[in-house]
Amino acid sequence: MKIIMLGDSITQGWNGYQVTPYTLANTIEARTGNTVTNAGIGGTLVNSGNNCFSSVVNNYNFKDYDMVIIMYGTNDFGVQGESLNTLKDGYQQGLDKIKSDNPNIQIRLVTPIRDYAVGGGDMTWKNNVGVSQNMINDAVIQIARNNNAEVYDWRDNPVVTSPSQLAPDKIHPTDATYKSMGEALASWIGIRSQAANTEIDILSEIEQYKFIYFGFDPAGENSSNLWKATPVLSGSNDAINWNVIAEFPQLGNLRDGNIAKYNDYYWITGTTGLYRTKDFQTFKSFDVSFLQRNGYTDIWAPEFFTDYSDNWHLVWGAVSDSRHVYVADFDPETGEVTNSWQMVNEDHGMDPHIWKMNGKYYLSIDAYWLYEADSYMGPYTLIKNNIEHSDENGKTIWYEAGETLVDGDTIYFYCDHITGSVSGVADSGQMVVQTANIHDLSKWTGPQNVTSSINMRHGSFLKVESGSDATVTKVNLTHIDKPFDLGSNTKSNYEQCLSAINMIYARFGTLLGDSVGSNPVRLQLRSSGLNRATWLYIVHVFDQLEIEINRAVGTFRSNGFANIRTRQDFDYIELVRPLNLMIDTSYQTTLNNNWDLVQTTLNDLLAVLTKFHV
């Protein structure tokens, strides 16, 4: 998708000294995968002066773009010479031109951030022409409504709350503030829009991973929109670090997503919907009236599960006199739901999750309580465990939405840690994960946060089946093209490489009928900024990967396995240590060349194991 951004010096990216590398356009492009043109011009107003919005639109043919993002108002307030009616007229004049060029373009308006240079940050203070910041923001919102456009109001989603987040001029954001603003707008736009999804083969993307997650990102939630959600699909090779594959705004506000595969189809359900898809491009919607029942409220989070006879069912929680768990029978061939509202024999019931394992059925409730039973209908017996219910100060730890993923003898237990991190949204928080052995659910390690470019919340996890197994058969590393992505890019590639190396040793051991390999110590990225810690992390990542890959190459060579692609012995690799102190084109080229060599070598090793069907 092609996006153009119009605005003043804040859109342009001025940080009080120069144009920052963390412009809103750069961050949105990096986070969403869309192409973003930065057309911001410093010192401009909506309808007065050179290059104002109502005139600058004539410099562009908006047929060339899928979306326009417009952010003016700072100078209209600060210059104190443009009336509110003049601003409104200019906005409408510019929007009329945009819509005449492209009636189908997505129009998004953004209100100006809080200004501490004029009025000292008081949004109600009126300038010389009787206009306050609140009046400008309200006008932008009304203009958006009049034009069926979306609007992002910084008052509902504040990033700038103190002059310390601005340059000394108290107008322009600092680099860190620009980055936070860009990430907020990127989440609002969506990591991948529906239009962007049509440009990728999502099924092929899924095959690059060992596990997938389907859930939602609550970005944009606030006190006026408590249940904001964008459905999202992500992939991982280690069950901890997740990469976004696609977002699905066409599924509406679907929360608590649950995914299951049946033959060539994926079934998706969640709070408010039931869908089937074959390609994640088109979705067939099914009736969910079975979830409605007089006298019941909080009918949330339906999930699929199967019994030991391979019959499909749905489970959900609801409140009548108290919370309970209910199930229905489900036909994955037709989508028909029968025998609805069978009450499960258990204690209470919030966010129920049922799975089968070790010849029994297991139930999670509230992400604290784990139970087992011989029948999925119960009765269930409590499993005593060490999952913490309170912190060191005795404060209750609020967990909810427990979900599991089983890989070999390891079970991953995910849940939402509710912290109220978003002002006015009591149910806000982030996902954490704990692990245990499938034969002993009393002892759990963790919790630790999952990592992703989005805020992963209540969703489900699925092991990707490729052929007869679910192993990593290929790594797909990404190049670095934005300086502020150095740390996250390196971490994502590195985690994928470690998963591949561990998989190579495991599969090679199967091939030889012996235990071979190593267990690399996982390096930790302890900074998200462009600083010495990140620089050292990148150096050490390549040092470790060279050692570990060459160790694997040596194992293949000593056992007589040649490179299928070159028809010669595997070559040891030599990576260039990225010691440049300046992050420039040469430094980025060094990193990208290293990743190309690492990717080629790992995929060559994996190709041998695939040939031998291990």
C-alpha positions as CSV (number, residue, x, y, z in Angstrom):
1,M,0.0,0.0,0.0
2,K,1.2,3.5,-0.9
3,I,0.7,6.2,1.8
4,I,1.4,9.9,1.6
5,M,1.7,12.1,4.7
6,L,0.9,15.8,4.6
7,G,1.6,18.2,7.4
8,D,3.9,20.8,9.0
9,S,7.4,20.4,10.5
10,I,6.2,17.7,12.9
11,T,5.2,15.6,10.0
12,Q,8.5,16.6,8.3
13,G,10.4,15.4,11.4
14,W,12.1,18.5,12.7
15,N,13.5,17.8,16.2
16,G,14.7,21.4,16.9
17,Y,18.1,20.9,15.3
18,Q,17.6,18.8,12.2
19,V,15.2,16.3,10.5
20,T,15.3,13.2,12.7
21,P,15.9,9.7,11.3
22,Y,12.8,8.7,13.4
23,T,10.3,10.6,11.2
24,L,6.7,9.5,11.5
25,A,6.9,8.3,7.9
26,N,10.0,6.2,8.5
27,T,8.6,4.5,11.5
28,I,5.2,3.8,9.9
29,E,6.9,2.4,6.8
30,A,9.2,0.2,8.9
31,R,6.4,-1.1,11.2
32,T,3.7,-1.6,8.6
33,G,5.6,-2.7,5.5
34,N,3.8,0.0,3.4
35,T,5.6,2.6,1.2
36,V,5.2,6.0,2.9
37,T,6.0,9.4,1.2
38,N,6.9,12.2,3.7
39,A,5.4,15.4,2.2
40,G,5.6,17.4,5.4
41,I,6.8,21.0,5.1
42,G,8.0,23.1,8.0
43,G,6.2,26.3,9.0
44,T,2.9,25.5,7.1
45,L,-0.7,26.1,8.1
46,V,-3.9,24.7,6.8
47,N,-5.2,27.7,4.8
48,S,-2.7,30.5,5.0
49,G,0.7,31.2,3.6
50,N,3.0,29.4,1.2
51,N,2.7,25.6,0.8
52,C,-0.4,25.6,3.1
53,F,-2.5,22.4,2.9
54,S,-5.3,23.8,0.7
55,S,-2.7,24.7,-1.9
56,V,0.0,22.0,-1.6
57,V,-2.5,19.3,-2.5
58,N,-2.4,20.6,-6.0
59,N,1.2,19.3,-6.3
60,Y,0.1,15.7,-6.1
61,N,-2.1,13.3,-8.0
62,F,-3.7,11.3,-5.3
63,K,-4.6,8.5,-7.7
64,D,-1.0,7.4,-7.1
65,Y,-1.8,6.7,-3.4
66,D,-4.0,4.3,-1.4
67,M,-4.0,6.4,1.8
68,V,-3.4,10.0,2.9
69,I,-2.5,10.9,6.4
70,I,-3.0,14.6,7.3
71,M,-1.6,16.3,10.4
72,Y,-1.8,20.1,10.7
73,G,-2.8,22.6,13.4
74,T,0.4,23.3,15.4
75,N,1.2,26.5,13.4
76,D,-2.5,27.4,13.0
77,F,-2.6,27.7,16.8
78,G,0.9,29.1,17.4
79,V,1.0,31.7,14.7
80,Q,-2.2,33.1,16.2
81,G,-3.4,34.5,12.9
82,E,-5.8,32.0,11.4
83,S,-9.4,31.8,12.6
84,L,-11.1,28.5,13.2
85,N,-13.4,29.0,10.2
86,T,-10.4,29.7,8.0
87,L,-8.9,26.4,9.1
88,K,-12.1,24.5,8.5
89,D,-12.6,25.9,5.0
90,G,-9.0,25.1,4.1
91,Y,-9.2,21.5,5.4
92,Q,-12.4,21.0,3.4
93,Q,-11.0,22.6,0.2
94,G,-7.9,20.3,0.4
95,L,-10.0,17.2,1.1
96,D,-12.3,17.9,-1.8
97,K,-9.3,18.0,-4.2
98,I,-7.9,14.7,-2.8
99,K,-11.3,13.0,-3.2
100,S,-11.8,14.3,-6.7
101,D,-8.4,12.7,-7.6
102,N,-9.2,9.4,-6.0
103,P,-12.7,8.8,-4.6
104,N,-11.5,5.5,-3.1
105,I,-8.4,6.8,-1.2
106,Q,-8.4,6.1,2.6
107,I,-8.3,9.5,4.4
108,R,-6.9,9.7,7.9
109,L,-6.6,12.9,10.0
110,V,-4.4,13.4,13.0
111,T,-4.9,16.1,15.6
112,P,-1.9,18.3,16.6
113,I,0.0,17.3,19.7
114,R,0.0,19.4,22.9
115,D,2.0,22.6,22.4
116,Y,3.9,23.9,25.5
117,A,5.4,27.0,23.7
118,V,2.1,28.8,23.5
119,G,-0.3,28.6,26.4
120,G,2.1,26.4,28.5
121,G,0.4,23.2,27.5
122,D,-3.1,24.3,28.5
123,M,-5.4,22.9,25.8
124,T,-8.1,25.3,26.8
125,W,-6.0,28.5,26.6
126,K,-7.1,30.7,23.7
127,N,-4.7,32.6,21.4
128,N,-5.1,36.1,20.0
129,V,-7.8,35.1,17.6
130,G,-9.8,33.2,20.3
131,V,-8.7,29.7,19.3
132,S,-7.6,27.0,21.7
133,Q,-5.9,23.7,21.0
134,N,-9.0,21.9,22.1
135,M,-11.1,23.9,19.6
136,I,-8.7,22.9,16.7
137,N,-8.7,19.3,17.7
138,D,-12.5,19.2,18.0
139,A,-12.7,20.8,14.5
140,V,-10.4,18.2,13.0
141,I,-12.6,15.5,14.5
142,Q,-15.7,17.1,13.0
143,I,-14.1,17.5,9.6
144,A,-13.2,13.8,9.7
145,R,-16.8,12.8,10.5
146,N,-18.1,15.1,7.7
147,N,-15.8,13.3,5.2
148,N,-16.2,9.7,6.5
149,A,-12.5,9.8,7.4
150,E,-10.8,8.1,10.4
151,V,-9.2,10.4,13.0
152,Y,-6.4,9.9,15.6
153,D,-6.8,12.2,18.5
154,W,-3.7,12.6,20.7
155,R,-5.9,13.6,23.6
156,D,-7.2,10.1,23.8
157,N,-3.9,8.5,23.1
158,P,-1.4,10.9,24.6
159,V,2.3,10.6,23.9
160,V,3.4,14.1,24.7
161,T,2.4,14.8,28.3
162,S,5.4,16.9,29.4
163,P,7.7,19.6,27.9
164,S,10.6,17.2,28.6
165,Q,9.4,15.1,25.7
166,L,9.9,18.1,23.4
167,A,12.9,20.0,22.0
168,P,14.0,23.2,23.9
169,D,11.5,25.1,21.7
170,K,8.7,23.2,23.4
171,I,7.1,22.5,20.1
172,H,8.9,19.8,18.3
173,P,9.3,16.2,19.6
174,T,12.6,14.7,20.6
175,D,13.8,11.7,18.7
176,A,12.4,9.3,21.3
177,T,9.1,11.0,21.2
178,Y,9.0,10.9,17.4
179,K,9.6,7.2,17.6
180,S,6.8,6.6,20.1
181,M,4.4,8.7,18.0
182,G,5.3,6.8,14.9
183,E,4.7,3.5,16.5
184,A,1.3,4.6,17.8
185,L,0.3,5.7,14.4
186,A,1.7,2.5,12.8
187,S,-0.5,0.4,15.2
188,W,-3.5,2.6,14.3
189,I,-2.9,2.0,10.6
190,G,-2.3,-1.7,11.0
191,I,0.9,-3.8,10.6
192,R,-0.4,-5.1,7.4
193,S,-3.6,-3.8,5.9
194,Q,-6.1,-5.8,4.0
195,A,-4.8,-4.4,0.8
196,A,-1.2,-5.3,1.8
197,N,-2.4,-8.9,2.5
198,T,-3.3,-9.4,-1.1
199,E,0.3,-8.8,-2.1
200,I,1.7,-11.6,0.0
201,D,1.2,-15.4,0.0
202,I,0.2,-15.9,3.6
203,L,0.2,-19.7,3.3
204,S,3.8,-19.5,2.2
205,E,4.6,-17.2,5.0
206,I,3.1,-19.6,7.5
207,E,5.4,-22.4,6.2
208,Q,8.4,-20.4,7.2
209,Y,7.6,-20.9,10.9
210,K,7.2,-23.8,13.3
211,F,4.3,-22.2,15.2
212,I,1.6,-19.6,14.4
213,Y,-0.5,-17.4,16.7
214,F,-3.9,-15.9,15.9
215,G,-5.1,-13.3,18.3
216,F,-5.4,-9.5,18.4
217,D,-3.5,-6.3,18.9
218,P,-5.3,-3.8,21.2
219,A,-3.4,-0.8,19.8
220,G,-5.6,2.3,20.0
221,E,-7.6,1.2,23.0
222,N,-8.5,4.0,25.4
223,S,-11.2,4.9,27.9
224,S,-13.6,5.7,25.0
225,N,-12.8,2.5,23.2
226,L,-12.1,-0.2,25.7
227,W,-12.4,-3.1,23.4
228,K,-10.3,-1.9,20.4
229,A,-8.8,-4.9,18.6
230,T,-7.2,-5.7,15.3
231,P,-7.1,-9.5,14.5
232,V,-3.5,-10.6,13.7
233,L,-1.6,-13.7,12.6
234,S,2.1,-14.1,13.7
235,G,4.7,-16.8,13.3
236,S,7.6,-18.1,15.5
237,N,10.3,-20.7,15.5
238,D,10.9,-20.7,19.2
239,A,7.5,-19.9,20.7
240,I,8.8,-16.8,22.4
241,N,9.7,-14.4,19.7
242,W,6.9,-13.7,17.2
243,N,6.9,-12.0,13.8
244,V,3.7,-10.5,12.4
245,I,2.6,-12.2,9.2
246,A,-0.6,-10.2,8.5
247,E,-3.4,-8.3,10.1
248,F,-7.1,-8.6,9.2
249,P,-9.2,-5.5,9.7
250,Q,-11.8,-7.1,7.5
251,L,-12.7,-9.3,10.5
252,G,-13.7,-6.3,12.5
253,N,-13.1,-6.0,16.2
254,L,-12.6,-9.8,16.7
255,R,-11.0,-10.4,20.1
256,D,-9.7,-13.6,21.7
257,G,-9.0,-15.2,18.4
258,N,-8.9,-19.0,18.1
259,I,-7.6,-20.9,15.1
260,A,-7.8,-24.6,14.1
261,K,-6.9,-26.4,10.9
262,Y,-9.2,-28.9,9.2
263,N,-7.9,-30.4,5.9
264,D,-7.1,-27.5,3.7
265,Y,-9.2,-25.0,5.7
266,Y,-8.5,-22.9,8.7
267,W,-11.4,-22.2,11.1
268,I,-11.3,-19.0,13.1
269,T,-13.5,-18.0,16.0
270,G,-13.4,-15.5,18.8
271,T,-15.7,-13.1,20.7
272,T,-18.2,-12.0,18.0
273,G,-17.4,-14.2,15.1
274,L,-16.9,-17.5,13.3
275,Y,-15.0,-17.8,10.0
276,R,-13.5,-20.2,7.6
277,T,-10.6,-19.5,5.1
278,K,-8.4,-21.4,2.8
279,D,-5.9,-18.6,1.9
280,F,-6.4,-15.8,4.5
281,Q,-7.5,-13.6,1.7
282,T,-11.2,-14.4,1.6
283,F,-13.2,-15.4,4.7
284,K,-16.6,-17.1,4.8
285,S,-18.7,-15.9,7.8
286,F,-20.9,-18.4,9.8
287,D,-23.8,-17.8,12.1
288,V,-23.0,-17.3,15.8
289,S,-26.5,-17.0,17.1
290,F,-25.8,-20.2,19.1
291,L,-23.8,-18.0,21.5
292,Q,-26.9,-16.0,22.4
293,R,-29.1,-17.0,25.4
294,N,-31.6,-15.1,27.4
295,G,-30.4,-14.3,30.9
296,Y,-26.7,-14.8,30.1
297,T,-24.0,-12.1,29.8
298,D,-20.2,-11.9,29.2
299,I,-20.4,-14.7,26.6
300,W,-16.8,-14.6,25.6
301,A,-13.9,-16.3,23.9
302,P,-15.3,-19.4,22.2
303,E,-12.6,-21.9,21.3
304,F,-12.3,-25.1,19.2
305,F,-11.1,-28.4,20.7
306,T,-11.2,-32.1,19.7
307,D,-11.9,-35.2,21.8
308,Y,-10.1,-38.5,21.7
309,S,-12.6,-39.7,19.0
310,D,-11.6,-36.7,16.8
311,N,-14.9,-35.1,17.2
312,W,-14.8,-31.3,17.2
313,H,-16.4,-29.1,19.9
314,L,-16.5,-25.4,21.0
315,V,-16.0,-24.2,24.5
316,W,-16.8,-20.7,26.0
317,G,-17.5,-19.0,29.3
318,A,-20.7,-17.1,30.2
319,V,-22.4,-15.6,33.3
320,S,-25.9,-16.3,34.5
321,D,-26.1,-16.7,38.3
322,S,-22.3,-17.1,38.3
323,R,-19.6,-17.9,35.8
324,H,-19.7,-21.3,34.1
325,V,-18.1,-23.1,31.2
326,Y,-20.2,-24.4,28.3
327,V,-19.6,-26.6,25.3
328,A,-21.2,-27.4,22.0
329,D,-20.6,-29.9,19.2
330,F,-19.2,-28.6,16.0
331,D,-19.0,-30.0,12.5
332,P,-15.9,-28.8,10.7
333,E,-17.2,-29.9,7.3
334,T,-20.3,-27.7,7.4
335,G,-19.8,-25.2,10.3
336,E,-23.0,-26.5,12.0
337,V,-23.2,-26.1,15.8
338,T,-25.4,-28.5,17.7
339,N,-26.1,-29.5,21.3
340,S,-25.2,-26.0,22.5
341,W,-24.9,-24.8,26.1
342,Q,-23.9,-28.1,27.7
343,M,-22.6,-27.1,31.1
344,V,-19.2,-28.5,32.1
345,N,-18.7,-29.9,35.6
346,E,-16.2,-27.4,37.0
347,D,-15.9,-24.7,39.6
348,H,-16.4,-21.3,38.0
349,G,-15.2,-20.3,34.5
350,M,-13.5,-17.3,32.9
351,D,-11.6,-17.8,29.5
352,P,-11.8,-21.6,29.5
353,H,-9.3,-23.5,27.5
354,I,-9.6,-27.3,27.0
355,W,-7.0,-29.5,25.4
356,K,-6.2,-33.3,25.4
357,M,-2.8,-34.7,26.5
358,N,-1.4,-37.9,28.1
359,G,-4.8,-39.7,27.7
360,K,-6.7,-37.1,29.7
361,Y,-8.4,-33.7,29.2
362,Y,-7.1,-30.5,30.7
363,L,-8.9,-27.3,31.5
364,S,-7.4,-23.8,32.2
365,I,-9.6,-21.2,33.9
366,D,-8.5,-17.6,34.6
367,A,-4.9,-18.6,33.7
368,Y,-4.3,-19.6,37.3
369,W,-6.3,-22.8,37.7
370,L,-5.4,-26.0,35.9
371,Y,-7.5,-29.1,36.1
372,E,-7.5,-32.6,34.6
373,A,-10.3,-35.1,33.9
374,D,-11.1,-38.3,32.1
375,S,-14.0,-36.6,30.2
376,Y,-14.0,-33.1,28.7
377,M,-17.4,-32.6,30.5
378,G,-15.7,-33.2,33.8
379,P,-15.7,-33.6,36.7
380,Y,-12.3,-31.9,36.9
381,T,-9.6,-32.3,39.6
382,L,-7.5,-29.3,40.5
383,I,-3.7,-29.6,39.6
384,K,-1.7,-27.9,42.4
385,N,1.1,-25.9,40.8
386,N,3.6,-23.1,41.4
387,I,2.0,-20.4,39.2
388,E,2.3,-17.3,41.3
389,H,-1.0,-15.6,42.4
390,S,0.7,-12.6,44.1
391,D,3.9,-10.7,43.9
392,E,6.5,-10.1,46.6
393,N,4.4,-7.4,48.1
394,G,1.3,-9.5,48.4
395,K,-0.5,-7.8,45.6
396,T,-2.6,-10.1,43.5
397,I,-1.2,-10.9,40.0
398,W,-4.0,-10.6,37.5
399,Y,-3.7,-13.2,34.9
400,E,-6.4,-14.2,32.3
401,A,-6.8,-15.9,29.0
402,G,-4.7,-19.1,29.5
403,E,-3.7,-20.8,26.2
404,T,-1.3,-23.7,25.6
405,L,1.1,-24.9,22.9
406,V,2.7,-28.4,23.1
407,D,6.0,-29.2,21.4
408,G,7.5,-32.5,22.3
409,D,7.7,-32.9,26.0
410,T,7.5,-29.1,26.5
411,I,4.2,-27.3,27.1
412,Y,4.0,-23.5,26.8
413,F,1.4,-21.8,28.8
414,Y,0.5,-18.3,27.6
415,C,-1.7,-15.8,29.4
416,D,-2.4,-12.0,29.6
417,H,-0.8,-10.3,32.5
418,I,-3.3,-7.5,33.3
419,T,-1.6,-4.4,34.6
420,G,-3.9,-1.5,33.6
421,S,-0.9,-0.1,31.6
422,V,-3.2,2.0,29.4
423,S,-4.9,4.8,31.3
424,G,-8.6,4.3,31.7
425,V,-8.4,0.7,30.4
426,A,-8.5,-1.7,33.4
427,D,-8.1,-4.8,31.2
428,S,-4.9,-3.6,29.5
429,G,-1.6,-5.5,29.8
430,Q,0.7,-7.8,27.9
431,M,1.2,-11.5,27.2
432,V,3.6,-13.7,29.2
433,V,4.5,-17.3,28.9
434,Q,5.6,-20.1,31.2
435,T,6.8,-23.6,30.4
436,A,6.6,-27.1,32.0
437,N,7.2,-30.7,31.1
438,I,4.0,-32.3,29.8
439,H,4.2,-35.0,32.4
440,D,4.4,-32.6,35.4
441,L,2.1,-29.6,35.3
442,S,2.9,-28.7,38.9
443,K,6.2,-27.1,38.2
444,W,6.4,-24.1,35.8
445,T,9.3,-21.9,34.8
446,G,8.9,-18.2,34.1
447,P,6.9,-16.1,33.4
448,Q,8.6,-14.1,30.7
449,N,7.2,-11.7,28.2
450,V,6.7,-12.7,24.6
451,T,8.3,-10.4,22.1
452,S,6.7,-9.0,19.0
453,S,6.4,-5.7,17.2
454,I,2.7,-5.6,18.4
455,N,1.2,-6.1,21.8
456,M,0.0,-9.7,21.5
457,R,-3.1,-10.4,23.6
458,H,-5.5,-13.3,24.1
459,G,-5.2,-15.6,21.1
460,S,-4.4,-19.2,20.2
461,F,-1.3,-21.2,19.1
462,L,-0.9,-23.8,16.5
463,K,2.0,-26.0,15.5
464,V,2.6,-25.8,11.8
465,E,2.5,-29.1,10.0
466,S,4.7,-29.2,6.9
467,G,4.3,-32.6,5.2
468,S,4.6,-35.3,7.9
469,D,6.4,-33.1,10.5
470,A,6.5,-29.6,11.8
471,T,10.2,-28.8,11.6
472,V,12.1,-25.8,10.4
473,T,13.1,-26.4,6.8
474,K,14.2,-23.0,5.8
475,V,15.3,-19.7,7.3
476,N,14.2,-16.4,5.8
477,L,16.3,-13.6,7.2
478,T,15.6,-9.9,6.6
479,H,17.9,-7.1,5.6
480,I,18.3,-3.9,7.6
481,D,17.2,-0.7,5.8
482,K,16.3,1.6,8.7
483,P,18.9,2.6,11.4
484,F,16.4,2.4,14.3
485,D,15.6,-1.2,13.3
486,L,19.1,-2.4,14.0
487,G,18.4,-4.0,17.3
488,S,15.0,-5.6,16.6
489,N,16.2,-6.8,13.1
490,T,19.3,-8.4,14.5
491,K,17.3,-10.0,17.4
492,S,14.7,-11.4,15.0
493,N,17.2,-12.9,12.6
494,Y,19.4,-14.2,15.5
495,E,16.5,-16.0,17.2
496,Q,15.5,-17.6,13.9
497,C,19.1,-18.8,13.3
498,L,19.3,-20.3,16.8
499,S,16.1,-22.2,16.2
500,A,17.5,-23.5,12.9
501,I,20.8,-24.5,14.5
502,N,19.1,-26.4,17.3
503,M,16.8,-28.1,14.7
504,I,19.8,-29.0,12.6
505,Y,21.5,-30.8,15.5
506,A,18.2,-32.5,16.6
507,R,17.5,-33.8,13.1
508,F,21.1,-34.8,12.4
509,G,21.1,-36.8,15.6
510,T,18.0,-38.6,14.4
511,L,19.7,-39.3,11.1
512,L,22.9,-40.8,12.8
513,G,21.0,-42.5,15.6
514,D,23.1,-40.6,18.1
515,S,23.1,-37.5,20.1
516,V,25.1,-34.7,18.5
517,G,25.2,-30.9,18.8
518,S,25.3,-28.1,21.2
519,N,23.0,-25.8,23.2
520,P,24.0,-22.2,22.4
521,V,23.7,-19.7,25.2
522,R,21.1,-17.2,24.0
523,L,22.4,-13.6,23.9
524,Q,20.1,-11.0,25.3
525,L,19.4,-7.6,23.7
526,R,19.4,-5.3,26.7
527,S,18.6,-2.0,24.9
528,S,16.2,-0.8,22.2
529,G,18.1,2.3,21.3
530,L,21.1,3.1,19.1
531,N,23.7,2.9,21.8
532,R,26.8,0.9,22.7
533,A,24.8,-2.0,24.2
534,T,23.1,-2.6,20.9
535,W,26.3,-2.2,19.0
536,L,28.1,-4.8,21.2
537,Y,25.1,-7.2,20.9
538,I,25.3,-7.1,17.1
539,V,29.0,-7.8,17.2
540,H,28.6,-10.7,19.6
541,V,25.7,-12.2,17.6
542,F,27.8,-12.6,14.5
543,D,30.7,-13.9,16.6
544,Q,28.5,-16.6,18.1
545,L,26.8,-17.5,14.8
546,E,30.1,-18.0,13.1
547,I,31.2,-20.4,15.8
548,E,28.0,-22.3,16.0
549,I,27.5,-22.6,12.2
550,N,31.1,-23.7,11.7
551,R,30.6,-26.3,14.4
552,A,27.6,-27.7,12.5
553,V,29.5,-27.5,9.2
554,G,32.3,-29.5,10.8
555,T,29.9,-32.2,12.0
556,F,28.5,-32.6,8.4
557,R,32.0,-32.7,6.9
558,S,33.3,-35.3,9.4
559,N,30.3,-37.5,8.6
560,G,30.7,-37.3,4.8
561,F,27.7,-35.1,4.0
562,A,28.2,-32.8,1.1
563,N,26.4,-29.6,0.0
564,I,23.6,-30.6,-2.4
565,R,23.6,-27.1,-4.0
566,T,27.4,-26.9,-4.8
567,R,28.1,-30.7,-4.9
568,Q,31.2,-30.1,-2.8
569,D,32.1,-30.3,0.9
570,F,30.5,-27.6,3.0
571,D,32.7,-24.5,3.4
572,Y,33.4,-23.0,6.8
573,I,32.1,-19.4,6.9
574,E,33.9,-16.2,7.9
575,L,31.7,-13.3,8.9
576,V,32.9,-9.7,8.9
577,R,32.8,-8.2,12.4
578,P,30.7,-5.0,12.2
579,L,33.0,-2.7,14.1
580,N,32.2,0.5,12.4
581,L,31.4,3.2,14.9
582,M,29.2,5.1,12.4
583,I,25.9,3.6,11.3
584,D,26.1,4.4,7.6
585,T,25.5,2.6,4.3
586,S,28.8,0.7,4.7
587,Y,27.8,-0.6,8.1
588,Q,24.4,-1.7,6.9
589,T,25.9,-3.5,3.9
590,T,28.3,-5.4,6.2
591,L,25.3,-6.6,8.3
592,N,23.2,-7.6,5.2
593,N,26.1,-9.4,3.6
594,N,26.7,-11.4,6.8
595,W,23.0,-12.3,7.0
596,D,23.0,-13.5,3.3
597,L,26.0,-15.8,4.1
598,V,24.3,-17.1,7.3
599,Q,21.0,-17.7,5.5
600,T,22.6,-19.5,2.6
601,T,24.7,-21.8,4.8
602,L,21.8,-22.7,7.2
603,N,19.5,-23.5,4.3
604,D,22.1,-25.6,2.6
605,L,22.5,-27.6,5.9
606,L,18.7,-27.9,6.2
607,A,18.4,-29.1,2.6
608,V,20.5,-32.1,3.3
609,L,18.4,-33.2,6.3
610,T,15.2,-32.6,4.2
611,K,16.6,-34.9,1.5
612,F,17.0,-37.7,4.0
613,H,13.5,-37.0,5.4
614,V,14.6,-36.2,9.0
